[in-house]
Amino acid sequence: MTAEERQRAIVGAARRSGAVEVTRLARDLGVAKETVRRDLRVLEAHGLLRRTHGGAYPVESAGFETTLELRATRNVPEKRRIAAAAAELVGEAETIFIDEGFTPQLIAESLPRDRPLTVVTASLTVATTLAPTDNWTVLLLGGRVRGATMATVDHWTAKMLSGFVIDLAFIGANGISREHGLTTPDPAVAEVKRQAVQASRRRVFTGIHTKFGASSFCRFADVPDLDVIVASTSLSTAEAHRYSLQGPQVIRV
C-alpha cells in the first residue's frame, strides 16, 4: 500500500466512524504508529482531518458532511451542557430562530415552557419537538429537505426567513475560526444561515470544542456578527479570550 492509498484509507475510516485512533490504524494498516502519525500530519495539512491526542477526526468539507444521526452519537454530554446554557439566554425574547443540527435540537428541548413563544426553524426535528407545546407558535420554513440534516434549504427557505425580524437566533456551524468566520459545506445551507443572522437582533453561536479552528467551504458570518458564543470548557480559556477580542461574549460550561 502506497502512502497515498494509506492516507485515503485513513480518511475513509475517519468519515465512516467519526474518528480514528493511531493505535488501531497502525494495527489495521500493518504499519508503525509513527507512520500513521506522519500520515495524520499530512492529512491535517491538506484540511481533511484534525489531529487529537492519540487520533484524529474528519473535517467537514464541500465533499463530506456528517449526518444528523452520527452527530447524535458524538460528544453528547458536552452538547447537552452547551444546549442547557444556551437555553438560559432566551431572556425576554418573544421570537427565536433555532438552526438545524443536533445541538440546536437539544436547545429546543431545553427551552423554558412557562410563557408564549414563537419559534422559526428550518429543522423538521425541531419543529416536531416543539409543535405540541401549549401557547407556542412554530413556523417551519418551506423548501427542499436535506436528508442528511432533516432541514429545509434553498431560495424558498431564505426568502421566507427574510420576511421576519427575530429577537434571538441560535446559530450552528460546521466550523468557526477567527480567520474564516462561521462556515458550512453546502452553499444552500449557508444561504439560510446567512439570512438567519441578518434577520436576528441577537445571535448566539453554540458549538463543541472540535468546531473551533475548523473551516469548511461556505462562509456565512463573521465572529464579530455574534453576540454570544456558548462552548464547553474543552475550549481553552486562552482560545476563548481570543474569540472574545473580536466582540462576542464567550461562555464556557
ZADO-1210 file (C-alpha; in nm, 4 decimals, padded with zeros to 6 digits):
<atoms>
<atom x="00.0000" y="00.0000" z="00.0000" code="MET" pos="1"/>
<atom x="00.1420" y="00.3373" z="-00.1025" code="THR" pos="2"/>
<atom x="00.1323" y="00.6415" z="00.1243" code="ALA" pos="3"/>
<atom x="-00.1461" y="00.7897" z="-00.0879" code="GLU" pos="4"/>
<atom x="-00.3543" y="00.4726" z="-00.0636" code="GLU" pos="5"/>
<atom x="-00.2915" y="00.4526" z="00.3093" code="ARG" pos="6"/>
<atom x="-00.3960" y="00.8123" z="00.3627" code="GLN" pos="7"/>
<atom x="-00.7084" y="00.7590" z="00.1531" code="ARG" pos="8"/>
<atom x="-00.7944" y="00.4614" z="00.3731" code="ALA" pos="9"/>
<atom x="-00.7433" y="00.6705" z="00.6873" code="ILE" pos="10"/>
<atom x="-00.9740" y="00.9451" z="00.5635" code="VAL" pos="11"/>
<atom x="-01.2370" y="00.6870" z="00.4688" code="GLY" pos="12"/>
<atom x="-01.2213" y="00.5254" z="00.8125" code="ALA" pos="13"/>
<atom x="-01.2493" y="00.8619" z="00.9871" code="ALA" pos="14"/>
<atom x="-01.5510" y="00.9639" z="00.7815" code="ARG" pos="15"/>
<atom x="-01.7292" y="00.6334" z="00.8398" code="ARG" pos="16"/>
<atom x="-01.6790" y="00.6222" z="01.2161" code="SER" pos="17"/>
<atom x="-01.6418" y="00.9902" z="01.3059" code="GLY" pos="18"/>
<atom x="-01.2884" y="00.9471" z="01.4469" code="ALA" pos="19"/>
<atom x="-00.9794" y="00.7259" z="01.4226" code="VAL" pos="20"/>
<atom x="-00.7117" y="00.6167" z="01.6703" code="GLU" pos="21"/>
<atom x="-00.3419" y="00.5887" z="01.5921" code="VAL" pos="22"/>
<atom x="-00.3020" y="00.2504" z="01.7613" code="THR" pos="23"/>
<atom x="-00.5888" y="00.0877" z="01.5757" code="ARG" pos="24"/>
<atom x="-00.4882" y="00.2382" z="01.2415" code="LEU" pos="25"/>
<atom x="-00.1341" y="00.1071" z="01.2830" code="ALA" pos="26"/>
<atom x="-00.2686" y="-00.2401" z="01.3527" code="ARG" pos="27"/>
<atom x="-00.5241" y="-00.2382" z="01.0708" code="ASP" pos="28"/>
<atom x="-00.2826" y="-00.0960" z="00.8134" code="LEU" pos="29"/>
<atom x="00.0176" y="-00.3006" z="00.9263" code="GLY" pos="30"/>
<atom x="00.2470" y="-00.0019" z="00.9747" code="VAL" pos="31"/>
<atom x="00.4272" y="00.1672" z="01.2626" code="ALA" pos="32"/>
<atom x="00.2465" y="00.4220" z="01.4796" code="LYS" pos="33"/>
<atom x="00.4916" y="00.6898" z="01.3698" code="GLU" pos="34"/>
<atom x="00.3957" y="00.6228" z="01.0063" code="THR" pos="35"/>
<atom x="00.0303" y="00.6790" z="01.0980" code="VAL" pos="36"/>
<atom x="00.1160" y="00.9964" z="01.2873" code="ARG" pos="37"/>
<atom x="00.3053" y="01.1233" z="00.9831" code="ARG" pos="38"/>
<atom x="00.0035" y="01.0449" z="00.7629" code="ASP" pos="39"/>
<atom x="-00.2233" y="01.2321" z="01.0026" code="LEU" pos="40"/>
<atom x="00.0023" y="01.5368" z="00.9890" code="ARG" pos="41"/>
<atom x="-00.0130" y="01.5312" z="00.6088" code="VAL" pos="42"/>
<atom x="-00.3906" y="01.4909" z="00.6078" code="LEU" pos="43"/>
<atom x="-00.4308" y="01.7737" z="00.8592" code="GLU" pos="44"/>
<atom x="-00.2147" y="01.9983" z="00.6404" code="ALA" pos="45"/>
<atom x="-00.4461" y="01.9164" z="00.3500" code="HIS" pos="46"/>
<atom x="-00.7519" y="02.0132" z="00.5574" code="GLY" pos="47"/>
<atom x="-00.9015" y="01.6631" z="00.5581" code="LEU" pos="48"/>
<atom x="-00.8509" y="01.5706" z="00.9249" code="LEU" pos="49"/>
<atom x="-00.7808" y="01.7413" z="01.2548" code="ARG" pos="50"/>
<atom x="-00.5484" y="01.5668" z="01.4943" code="ARG" pos="51"/>
<atom x="-00.6316" y="01.4968" z="01.8576" code="THR" pos="52"/>
<atom x="-00.4370" y="01.3264" z="02.1331" code="HIS" pos="53"/>
<atom x="-00.3968" y="00.9723" z="02.0023" code="GLY" pos="54"/>
<atom x="-00.6015" y="01.0105" z="01.6864" code="GLY" pos="55"/>
<atom x="-00.7949" y="01.2409" z="01.4551" code="ALA" pos="56"/>
<atom x="-01.1436" y="01.3279" z="01.3350" code="TYR" pos="57"/>
<atom x="-01.2649" y="01.4267" z="00.9864" code="PRO" pos="58"/>
<atom x="-01.3061" y="01.7859" z="00.8741" code="VAL" pos="59"/>
<atom x="-01.6344" y="01.8569" z="00.7008" code="GLU" pos="60"/>
<atom x="-01.5918" y="01.9979" z="00.3521" code="SER" pos="61"/>
<atom x="-01.7700" y="02.0509" z="00.0222" code="ALA" pos="62"/>
<atom x="-01.7384" y="01.6777" z="-00.0388" code="GLY" pos="63"/>
<atom x="-01.8154" y="01.5458" z="00.3078" code="PHE" pos="64"/>
<atom x="-02.0643" y="01.6235" z="00.5834" code="GLU" pos="65"/>
<atom x="-02.1658" y="01.4144" z="00.8831" code="THR" pos="66"/>
<atom x="-02.5301" y="01.3149" z="00.9168" code="THR" pos="67"/>
<atom x="-02.7647" y="01.4195" z="01.1957" code="LEU" pos="68"/>
<atom x="-02.7759" y="01.0555" z="01.3008" code="GLU" pos="69"/>
<atom x="-02.3991" y="01.0432" z="01.3552" code="LEU" pos="70"/>
<atom x="-02.3929" y="01.3807" z="01.5315" code="ARG" pos="71"/>
<atom x="-02.6456" y="01.2461" z="01.7817" code="ALA" pos="72"/>
<atom x="-02.3883" y="00.9890" z="01.8980" code="THR" pos="73"/>
<atom x="-02.0777" y="01.2096" z="01.9308" code="ARG" pos="74"/>
<atom x="-01.9843" y="01.4274" z="02.2328" code="ASN" pos="75"/>
<atom x="-02.3413" y="01.4144" z="02.3621" code="VAL" pos="76"/>
<atom x="-02.2745" y="01.5173" z="02.7273" code="PRO" pos="77"/>
<atom x="-02.0784" y="01.8206" z="02.6051" code="GLU" pos="78"/>
<atom x="-02.3585" y="01.9153" z="02.3652" code="LYS" pos="79"/>
<atom x="-02.6204" y="01.8825" z="02.6414" code="ARG" pos="80"/>
<atom x="-02.4277" y="02.1200" z="02.8706" code="ARG" pos="81"/>
<atom x="-02.3924" y="02.3729" z="02.5914" code="ILE" pos="82"/>
<atom x="-02.7604" y="02.3470" z="02.4984" code="ALA" pos="83"/>
<atom x="-02.8775" y="02.3962" z="02.8574" code="ALA" pos="84"/>
<atom x="-02.6587" y="02.7068" z="02.8951" code="ALA" pos="85"/>
<atom x="-02.7773" y="02.8473" z="02.5632" code="ALA" pos="86"/>
<atom x="-03.1436" y="02.7994" z="02.6533" code="ALA" pos="87"/>
<atom x="-03.0918" y="03.0224" z="02.9580" code="GLU" pos="88"/>
<atom x="-03.0118" y="03.3128" z="02.7234" code="LEU" pos="89"/>
<atom x="-03.3669" y="03.3424" z="02.5889" code="VAL" pos="90"/>
<atom x="-03.4440" y="03.6184" z="02.8394" code="GLY" pos="91"/>
<atom x="-03.7409" y="03.8272" z="02.7295" code="GLU" pos="92"/>
<atom x="-03.7212" y="03.7245" z="02.3630" code="ALA" pos="93"/>
<atom x="-04.0613" y="03.6588" z="02.2093" code="GLU" pos="94"/>
<atom x="-03.9400" y="03.5275" z="01.8740" code="THR" pos="95"/>
<atom x="-03.6434" y="03.2962" z="01.8238" code="ILE" pos="96"/>
<atom x="-03.4752" y="03.1118" z="01.5386" code="PHE" pos="97"/>
<atom x="-03.3384" y="02.7634" z="01.6007" code="ILE" pos="98"/>
<atom x="-03.0912" y="02.6313" z="01.3459" code="ASP" pos="99"/>
<atom x="-03.0626" y="02.2783" z="01.2085" code="GLU" pos="100"/>
<atom x="-02.8399" y="02.0235" z="01.3822" code="GLY" pos="101"/>
<atom x="-02.8268" y="01.8091" z="01.6935" code="PHE" pos="102"/>
<atom x="-02.7156" y="02.0764" z="01.9424" code="THR" pos="103"/>
<atom x="-02.9947" y="02.3135" z="01.8297" code="PRO" pos="104"/>
<atom x="-03.2343" y="02.0213" z="01.8736" code="GLN" pos="105"/>
<atom x="-03.1124" y="01.9902" z="02.2336" code="LEU" pos="106"/>
<atom x="-03.1598" y="02.3654" z="02.2803" code="ILE" pos="107"/>
<atom x="-03.5197" y="02.3258" z="02.1663" code="ALA" pos="108"/>
<atom x="-03.5744" y="02.0556" z="02.4265" code="GLU" pos="109"/>
<atom x="-03.4200" y="02.2780" z="02.6979" code="SER" pos="110"/>
<atom x="-03.6225" y="02.5929" z="02.6353" code="LEU" pos="111"/>
<atom x="-03.8451" y="02.7159" z="02.9210" code="PRO" pos="112"/>
<atom x="-04.2130" y="02.6413" z="02.8604" code="ARG" pos="113"/>
<atom x="-04.3571" y="02.8953" z="03.1049" code="ASP" pos="114"/>
<atom x="-04.4645" y="03.1651" z="02.8562" code="ARG" pos="115"/>
<atom x="-04.5737" y="03.2109" z="02.4945" code="PRO" pos="116"/>
<atom x="-04.3013" y="03.1948" z="02.2320" code="LEU" pos="117"/>
<atom x="-04.2774" y="03.1987" z="01.8537" code="THR" pos="118"/>
<atom x="-04.0110" y="02.9691" z="01.7101" code="VAL" pos="119"/>
<atom x="-03.8875" y="02.9868" z="01.3497" code="VAL" pos="120"/>
<atom x="-03.6853" y="02.6916" z="01.2234" code="THR" pos="121"/>
<atom x="-03.5766" y="02.5073" z="00.9110" code="ALA" pos="122"/>
<atom x="-03.5373" y="02.1857" z="01.1105" code="SER" pos="123"/>
<atom x="-03.8127" y="01.9283" z="01.0830" code="LEU" pos="124"/>
<atom x="-03.6829" y="01.7653" z="01.4007" code="THR" pos="125"/>
<atom x="-03.7016" y="02.0895" z="01.5995" code="VAL" pos="126"/>
<atom x="-04.0480" y="02.1679" z="01.4634" code="ALA" pos="127"/>
<atom x="-04.1735" y="01.8213" z="01.5564" code="THR" pos="128"/>
<atom x="-04.0276" y="01.8537" z="01.9065" code="THR" pos="129"/>
<atom x="-04.1840" y="02.1930" z="01.9771" code="LEU" pos="130"/>
<atom x="-04.5150" y="02.1841" z="01.7890" code="ALA" pos="131"/>
<atom x="-04.7155" y="02.0192" z="02.0734" code="PRO" pos="132"/>
<atom x="-04.6141" y="02.2918" z="02.3244" code="THR" pos="133"/>
<atom x="-04.9130" y="02.4925" z="02.4524" code="ASP" pos="134"/>
<atom x="-04.9132" y="02.8670" z="02.3750" code="ASN" pos="135"/>
<atom x="-04.6243" y="02.8336" z="02.1305" code="TRP" pos="136"/>
<atom x="-04.6271" y="02.9123" z="01.7614" code="THR" pos="137"/>
<atom x="-04.3861" y="02.7083" z="01.5494" code="VAL" pos="138"/>
<atom x="-04.3091" y="02.8313" z="01.1981" code="LEU" pos="139"/>
<atom x="-04.1409" y="02.5706" z="00.9776" code="LEU" pos="140"/>
<atom x="-03.9614" y="02.7292" z="00.6830" code="LEU" pos="141"/>
<atom x="-04.0506" y="02.5723" z="00.3491" code="GLY" pos="142"/>
<atom x="-03.8012" y="02.4433" z="00.0953" code="GLY" pos="143"/>
<atom x="-03.6088" y="02.1383" z="-00.0179" code="ARG" pos="144"/>
<atom x="-03.5479" y="01.8906" z="00.2629" code="VAL" pos="145"/>
<atom x="-03.1901" y="01.7675" z="00.3021" code="ARG" pos="146"/>
<atom x="-03.1980" y="01.4076" z="00.4186" code="GLY" pos="147"/>
<atom x="-02.8634" y="01.4320" z="00.5992" code="ALA" pos="148"/>
<atom x="-02.9873" y="01.7009" z="00.8386" code="THR" pos="149"/>
<atom x="-03.3675" y="01.6817" z="00.8043" code="MET" pos="150"/>
<atom x="-03.3863" y="02.0550" z="00.7383" code="ALA" pos="151"/>
<atom x="-03.5120" y="02.2775" z="00.4573" code="THR" pos="152"/>
<atom x="-03.2829" y="02.4822" z="00.2318" code="VAL" pos="153"/>
<atom x="-03.2680" y="02.6779" z="-00.0956" code="ASP" pos="154"/>
<atom x="-03.4176" y="03.0113" z="-00.2002" code="HIS" pos="155"/>
<atom x="-03.7683" y="02.9323" z="-00.0759" code="TRP" pos="156"/>
<atom x="-03.6352" y="02.8926" z="00.2780" code="THR" pos="157"/>
<atom x="-03.4181" y="03.2032" z="00.2685" code="ALA" pos="158"/>
<atom x="-03.6945" y="03.4167" z="00.1145" code="LYS" pos="159"/>
<atom x="-03.9440" y="03.3212" z="00.3847" code="MET" pos="160"/>
<atom x="-03.6848" y="03.3921" z="00.6533" code="LEU" pos="161"/>
<atom x="-03.6067" y="03.7336" z="00.5057" code="SER" pos="162"/>
<atom x="-03.9603" y="03.8458" z="00.5902" code="GLY" pos="163"/>
<atom x="-03.9049" y="03.8190" z="00.9656" code="PHE" pos="164"/>
<atom x="-03.7383" y="04.0313" z="01.2331" code="VAL" pos="165"/>
<atom x="-03.6357" y="03.7846" z="01.5038" code="ILE" pos="166"/>
<atom x="-03.5357" y="03.8663" z="01.8614" code="ASP" pos="167"/>
<atom x="-03.2819" y="03.5872" z="01.9104" code="LEU" pos="168"/>
<atom x="-03.1158" y="03.3296" z="01.6850" code="ALA" pos="169"/>
<atom x="-02.9387" y="03.0130" z="01.7927" code="PHE" pos="170"/>
<atom x="-02.6886" y="02.9510" z="01.5150" code="ILE" pos="171"/>
<atom x="-02.4776" y="02.6437" z="01.4447" code="GLY" pos="172"/>
<atom x="-02.1906" y="02.5862" z="01.2017" code="ALA" pos="173"/>
<atom x="-01.9625" y="02.3079" z="01.0848" code="ASN" pos="174"/>
<atom x="-01.6651" y="02.5225" z="01.1752" code="GLY" pos="175"/>
<atom x="-01.5761" y="02.8541" z="01.3356" code="ILE" pos="176"/>
<atom x="-01.2411" y="03.0296" z="01.3207" code="SER" pos="177"/>
<atom x="-01.1152" y="03.3796" z="01.3844" code="ARG" pos="178"/>
<atom x="-00.9734" y="03.3924" z="01.0314" code="GLU" pos="179"/>
<atom x="-01.2606" y="03.2467" z="00.8271" code="HIS" pos="180"/>
<atom x="-01.5630" y="03.3070" z="01.0470" code="GLY" pos="181"/>
<atom x="-01.8548" y="03.0637" z="01.0529" code="LEU" pos="182"/>
<atom x="-01.8624" y="02.8074" z="00.7726" code="THR" pos="183"/>
<atom x="-02.0623" y="02.5127" z="00.6426" code="THR" pos="184"/>
<atom x="-02.0073" y="02.2739" z="00.3487" code="PRO" pos="185"/>
<atom x="-02.3257" y="02.3385" z="00.1477" code="ASP" pos="186"/>
<atom x="-02.3970" y="02.6737" z="-00.0268" code="PRO" pos="187"/>
<atom x="-02.7725" y="02.6208" z="00.0110" code="ALA" pos="188"/>
<atom x="-02.7363" y="02.5747" z="00.3871" code="VAL" pos="189"/>
<atom x="-02.5034" y="02.8744" z="00.4091" code="ALA" pos="190"/>
<atom x="-02.7646" y="03.0980" z="00.2473" code="GLU" pos="191"/>
<atom x="-03.0277" y="03.0036" z="00.5073" code="VAL" pos="192"/>
<atom x="-02.7843" y="03.0590" z="00.7934" code="LYS" pos="193"/>
<atom x="-02.6712" y="03.3922" z="00.6463" code="ARG" pos="194"/>
<atom x="-03.0300" y="03.5079" z="00.6266" code="GLN" pos="195"/>
<atom x="-03.0963" y="03.3978" z="00.9855" code="ALA" pos="196"/>
<atom x="-02.8004" y="03.6055" z="01.1049" code="VAL" pos="197"/>
<atom x="-02.9234" y="03.9080" z="00.9108" code="GLN" pos="198"/>
<atom x="-03.2819" y="03.8740" z="01.0344" code="ALA" pos="199"/>
<atom x="-03.1975" y="03.8491" z="01.4048" code="SER" pos="200"/>
<atom x="-03.1342" y="04.1168" z="01.6654" code="ARG" pos="201"/>
<atom x="-02.9184" y="03.8878" z="01.8849" code="ARG" pos="202"/>
<atom x="-02.7150" y="03.5898" z="01.7655" code="ARG" pos="203"/>
<atom x="-02.5869" y="03.3053" z="01.9791" code="VAL" pos="204"/>
<atom x="-02.3443" y="03.0507" z="01.8381" code="PHE" pos="205"/>
<atom x="-02.3292" y="02.7107" z="02.0050" code="THR" pos="206"/>
<atom x="-02.0602" y="02.4549" z="01.9297" code="GLY" pos="207"/>
<atom x="-01.8446" y="02.1834" z="02.0815" code="ILE" pos="208"/>
<atom x="-01.4684" y="02.2264" z="02.1032" code="HIS" pos="209"/>
<atom x="-01.3973" y="02.0437" z="01.7752" code="THR" pos="210"/>
<atom x="-01.5760" y="02.3188" z="01.5800" code="LYS" pos="211"/>
<atom x="-01.3243" y="02.5839" z="01.6842" code="PHE" pos="212"/>
<atom x="-01.0370" y="02.6479" z="01.4476" code="GLY" pos="213"/>
<atom x="-01.2103" y="02.4447" z="01.1766" code="ALA" pos="214"/>
<atom x="-01.3299" y="02.5872" z="00.8464" code="SER" pos="215"/>
<atom x="-01.5476" y="02.4470" z="00.5717" code="SER" pos="216"/>
<atom x="-01.6405" y="02.5508" z="00.2180" code="PHE" pos="217"/>
<atom x="-01.9020" y="02.8273" z="00.2569" code="CYS" pos="218"/>
<atom x="-01.8642" y="03.1286" z="00.4839" code="ARG" pos="219"/>
<atom x="-02.1935" y="03.2763" z="00.6078" code="PHE" pos="220"/>
<atom x="-02.0964" y="03.5019" z="00.9010" code="ALA" pos="221"/>
<atom x="-01.8009" y="03.6509" z="01.0849" code="ASP" pos="222"/>
<atom x="-01.7183" y="03.6168" z="01.4546" code="VAL" pos="223"/>
<atom x="-01.7981" y="03.9883" z="01.5219" code="PRO" pos="224"/>
<atom x="-02.1537" y="03.9226" z="01.3935" code="ASP" pos="225"/>
<atom x="-02.2162" y="03.7152" z="01.7064" code="LEU" pos="226"/>
<atom x="-02.3312" y="03.8443" z="02.0437" code="ASP" pos="227"/>
<atom x="-02.2570" y="03.5282" z="02.2418" code="VAL" pos="228"/>
<atom x="-02.0580" y="03.2083" z="02.1886" code="ILE" pos="229"/>
<atom x="-02.1504" y="02.9121" z="02.4080" code="VAL" pos="230"/>
<atom x="-01.8852" y="02.6410" z="02.4208" code="ALA" pos="231"/>
<atom x="-01.7589" y="02.3865" z="02.6697" code="SER" pos="232"/>
<atom x="-01.4590" y="02.4019" z="02.8986" code="THR" pos="233"/>
<atom x="-01.2808" y="02.1833" z="02.6429" code="SER" pos="234"/>
<atom x="-01.2211" y="02.5137" z="02.4636" code="LEU" pos="235"/>
<atom x="-00.9226" y="02.6601" z="02.6459" code="SER" pos="236"/>
<atom x="-00.9522" y="02.9842" z="02.8405" code="THR" pos="237"/>
<atom x="-00.6858" y="03.1411" z="02.6200" code="ALA" pos="238"/>
<atom x="-00.8654" y="03.0471" z="02.2994" code="GLU" pos="239"/>
<atom x="-01.1992" y="03.1672" z="02.4359" code="ALA" pos="240"/>
<atom x="-01.0351" y="03.5019" z="02.5164" code="HIS" pos="241"/>
<atom x="-00.9035" y="03.5326" z="02.1611" code="ARG" pos="242"/>
<atom x="-01.2578" y="03.4932" z="02.0262" code="TYR" pos="243"/>
<atom x="-01.3948" y="03.7436" z="02.2782" code="SER" pos="244"/>
<atom x="-01.1494" y="04.0051" z="02.1499" code="LEU" pos="245"/>
<atom x="-01.3475" y="04.0026" z="01.8233" code="GLN" pos="246"/>
<atom x="-01.6651" y="04.1103" z="02.0050" code="GLY" pos="247"/>
<atom x="-01.8847" y="03.8272" z="02.1364" code="PRO" pos="248"/>
<atom x="-01.9183" y="03.7205" z="02.4973" code="GLN" pos="249"/>
<atom x="-01.7806" y="03.3663" z="02.5349" code="VAL" pos="250"/>
<atom x="-01.9474" y="03.1341" z="02.7846" code="ILE" pos="251"/>
<atom x="-01.7725" y="02.8062" z="02.8739" code="ARG" pos="252"/>
<atom x="-01.9709" y="02.5327" z="03.0502" code="VAL" pos="253"/>
</atoms>
